[in-house]
């Protein structure tokens, strides 16, 4: 007998074809008894809002989309989601929950949250709280001012320039910039605005939580091709941009390699195990700051093979850290 979740998936696929699926065909293909087939049909109809109707003339079932109870859309149960799809849904749920439900987005968020809860329910008991059982935890998320995020998002979609006051944490100073928003990026639990800076005449990424004020300007934003955005902002390591990309090779101990070999540090990374079971990881970077931080997380189980200047930067941070412990 075909497993129930496989049966339900096949049932949904056949019914979604738009034709009447005959009873004898289903019994033969699914290798089930009439009673089991009846229970499967009832499960899709009652638990997942499938508008399944019996066609007496053709002795089979068909979907009648217009007859969906309460106007709700029929969806595949969450059991069919891949690991990546489940993570995407949970991440969406987490991001929406982190917004101020009482703000301007509240009325728009609530229906989507209900839909996500239903999708993630996967046929679990009606009172089960998925959020209690599966969580997306954030580390290092910084608080941002929601109206600033809303204004930036609005300007981005309307293709308008914005004047922002942005605080540089590295220099502890604020500057006024006129920028053309290109895209919003959620990276390591924080939001960044990729934009063309008309002051610097270059592409820049701005931390949204460091934006102190936003004013939408009634001037069209300039458009930067996706390929150029990726070439400048996506070629380096992490959030730091740059056209001049260098490559680094890291070597991890056999023990740490069992973990790092399964991780993605950069879309263009290259990795292999050497004869001693050590993971050799090659990475591109334009600015070493974020890469150095990630390397330090694995000390002493990691070695910078090259370039020497990156190894020197890691040594410098280690020496400085030890010195401060002795102060």
C-alpha positions, -999 to +999 in steps of 0.1 A: +000+000+000+012+035-008+019+056+023-008+081+032+011+113+025+022+099-009-014+090-016-027+124-007-001+141-028-010+119-058-047+125-052-042+163-052-021+162-083-046+141-103-076+163-091-057+195-099-055+183-135-091+195-139-105+162-150-127+137-133-106+110-117-124+077-118-129+056-086-115+024-102-084+042-114-077+055-078-082+021-062-058+005-086-031+031-087-031+038-049-034+001-040-061+008-013-094-005-002-126+015-010-128+024+027-093+038+028-099+058-004-131+072+012-111+083+043-084+100+021-110+119+001-127+130+034-093+141+048-086+164+019-122+177+019-126+183+056-091+191+068-077+210+038-107+226+023-105+206-009-137+212-029-140+176-040-173+166-057-185+132-067-195+128-104-220+100-105-221+099-143-183+092-146-181+074-113-152+095-100-142+128-082-133+162-095-123+196-080-149+224-081-128+255-072-158+278-071-173+257-043-144+261-019-160+265+016-159+300+030-139+312-001-107+296+013-081+284-011-072+247-012-036+241-004-014+211-002-008+201+035+025+214+049+037+178+050+048+183+014+070+213+020+107+208+016+131+218+044+139+250+025+102+259+020+095+253+057+124+275+067+111+302+043+076+301+058+089+301+093+112+330+085+083+349+070+062+342+100+090+354+123+096+386+104+059+395+103+056+388+140+085+411+148+067+440+132+045+463+152+010+447+147-006+479+159+011+500+132+001+508+097+010+473+085-012+456+111-044+452+090-023+438+061-002+415+082-031+398+101-046+379+071-011+368+060-003+356+095-035+336+096-026+320+062+009+312+074-005+296+106-028+275+085-001+264+060+023+255+088-004+236+106+001+206+083-032+190+095-021+191+132-049+194+159-067+227+155-055+240+188-018+232+182+004+263+183+031+258+156+051+287+168+055+270+202+069+239+185+091+253+158+111+285+163+133+308+143+158+323+167+176+355+160+211+365+173+223+400+170+192+415+156+192+453+162+161+474+168+150+496+139+124+524+137+095+509+118+083+542+102+118+545+086+115+510+073+081+517+059+092+549+042+122+532+026+101+503+014+075+527-001+102+547-019+118+515-031+086+502-047+075+536-060+111+541-075+116+574-057+148+589-042+151+594-005+171+618+017+184+599+047+205+608+077+226+577+084+249+572+114+282+554+108+290+533+138+326+530+127+332+567+127+305+576+152+291+604+130+260+610+110+258+622+074+230+634+050+227+613+018+205+614-012+201+579-024+182+559-051+170+527-033+177+495-053+167+467-029+161+458+008+182+429+021+176+409+052+210+396+063+220+380+096+188+391+112+191+427+102+178+449+073+201+467+049+192+491+020+213+487-011+212+520-029+230+543-053+245+571-032+244+604-052+269+619-028+296+592-033+284+584-068+287+547-060+266+518-047+264+515-009+247+493+017+231+512+046+220+495+078+183+504+082+186+505+120+213+532+117+190+555+096+180+584+118+156+602+094+140+595+060+124+620+036+110+608+003+120+630-026+097+635-056+124+626-081+127+593-099+153+569-086+180+558-110+180+522-119+210+499-115+210+466-133+207+435-111+240+421-126+258+453-115+243+451-081+254+415-077+288+423-092+296+451-067+275+443-036+274+405-039+309+396-050+326+403-017+322+386+016+291+394+038+277+428+038+308+446+026+310+456-010+337+461-035+348+453-071+384+443-062+378+408-049+406+387-034+404+350-025+413+334+008+419+298+017+410+285+052+419+251+066+399+236+095+408+208+119+393+174+111+369+178+141+357+212+131+355+202+094+326+179+102+306+210+109+321+236+085+320+213+055+281+215+056+280+253+059+276+279+032+298+309+038+296+324+003+276+314-028+309+311-048+329+292-022+349+261-031+357+234-006+373+200-004+387+176+022+425+169+021+441+136+029+441+143+066+403+150+067+408+188+070+383+210+052+400+234+027+376+264+021+383+290-006+363+322-003+362+356-021+362+388-002+365+425-009+368+438+027+383+415+054+363+428+084+334+403+084+355+374+072+380+380+101+351+380+126+339+346+112+374+332+113+379+342+149+347+322+158+366+290+149+400+297+166+420+276+173+404+251+149+411+272+118+442+283+099+445+310+073+465+295+045+466+326+023+467+355+017+493+365+043+477+399+048+445+382+060+464+359+083+482+390+097+448+407+103+436+377+123+468+375+143+465+412+151+430+408+164+440+378+185+470+397+200+449+428+207+423+406+224+448+388+246+463+422+256+430+436+267+424+405+289+455+415+308+446+451+313 
